[in-house]
Amino acid sequence: MLKTLFENLLCKQLSVLSRGILAVSLTCVLSSCAVAPTPLERELPVLPKQWNVQVTQSTEAYEQFSKSLKTLFENEQLNTLIEKSLRQNPDIRSFEHQLKTAGLIYQQSIGSRLPQLDLNLNKSRDKSILGISQSYQFGLGVNWEIDLWGRLANRSDAALAEYRATEFEFKQLKNQLVATLIRHWNQLATTNRLLHLEKENHAQLVTLISVQKDKLQSGAVAIEELAQTKVNISNSSADIASLEAQLTLRQNQLALLIGKSQLDQIFIPNQLAQIAQPPHSIPADVLARRPDIKTMFLKLESLDYQTRASYKALLPNINLSGNLFRSAEKSEALSNSPNLWSFVGAITQPLFYGGRLKAAAEIDKHNAQAHWWQYKKSVLNAITEVENSLSTEQALNRQIKQLREAKFQSQQVLEISKQKYRDGSINILDLVFVRQQAINSEARLIQANAAQMDNRILLALALGLGIEES
């Protein structure tokens, strides 16, 4: 009953107030034109229609590369680590709360556009020439700012854009985490393979020096040959120590990504996670799916809405407030007291704030324009990242082809040198030199393959691939 009575009174007062509002509306509309922000000219950089990659691949490989980061490889152990990292990584867990905070801020902005309803219970004591009197008052109070110019709506839209930007920022964080984990996995596997290769080389050198010591007594081996082998063993031992330190470092980095202690033991892979080849033709509009690009755009949209709201703060504000209450000298008499009401409609036009409101609007305007240039820079960076990765992919393809040929030839030379050494055509130092070349060729091929896998992950990120399928 109280609600129905209050609504009827509110409608009557609004009809009275509407005549006053109409009298100032024309002036307000004209003033709104005067304070509206000047439209800013914005032009994005020209995008290429597509990128072409000189590779031969099947349709299946194209589909594998174009879906998500998880479809780029087939490795159950790595997938398990990825799932653990998404659940346990401290940065991910922390950002989940930031995302919830952004959602609550948006809810606050929606609530600011709705009427505020309060339940009041007051007791007052007054002293006058007639004595001391007291009274009790119980009722409902409402306060509502009519968003005639859309200022509150603009602030709500700004909060929504900021929330959506935070969502895409969260996606980018997860994508970066998964990509970094895959890269660390491959780096760990590469270091492990190089370590095994160097240990094999060290074992061969130890065997060699044992043979040389036996032959030294008979004069079949010169003292300088034995000394050179000792030098090679020392260098190999130093390389092993360095690789073992790198292995521990990369293992700890991988542990940190999945939210574990650096002292925990993690499986050390022996093989690279083989990343699919990039598609032979890539449309440039795939950049629009990059979460970082979407984040920058939505933050720009939020700042634009905020700028509009700041300029509209210079316009008149219309506020409605009312109370429906009962009053009595004793609290027990409130239930029998008649319903009373009061209603106030107010129009407030800011006149002098020392330039604070105007300056606030100009600040938001320049912040939006500065962010526009950052957004444009992010688009240019995205284009450059794709072009650099594609160029690196083609260069690595040529490099790996030559290194495979070099490895094959070095193995052939090594077999021939072994036979010559057995025949006495060459000495032990010549054989060690040829073996070292073969090891170096294999190590360079391992590193080039790892660099190609790493580059493909960077290309996938540059094209906007994430943990969710596109």
Protein Blocks (a to p, Z undefined) as FASTA:
>chain_A
ZZmmmmmmmmmmmmmmmmmmmmmmmmmmmmmmmmpccddddddddddfbdcddddddfkl
mmmmmmmmmlmpccfklmmmmmmmmmmmmklmmmmmmmmmmmmmmmmmmmmmpccddddd
dddddddfkbccddddddddddddddfkommmmmmmmmmmmmmmmmmmmmmmmmmmmmmm
mmmmmmmmmmmmmmmmmmmmmmmmmmmmmmmmmmmmnopacfklmmmmmmmmmmmmmmmm
mmmmmmmmmmmmmmmmnopafkbccdddfbdcddddddfbdcfklmmmpmklmmmmmmmm
mmmmmmmmmmmmmpccdddddddddddfbfklmmmpccdddddddddddfbgghmmmmmm
mmmmmmmmmmmmmmmmmmmmmmmmmmmmmmmmmmmmmmmmmmmmmmmmmmmmmmmmmmmm
mnopacfklmmmmmmmmmmmmmmmmmmmmmmmmmmmmmmmmnopafbdZZ
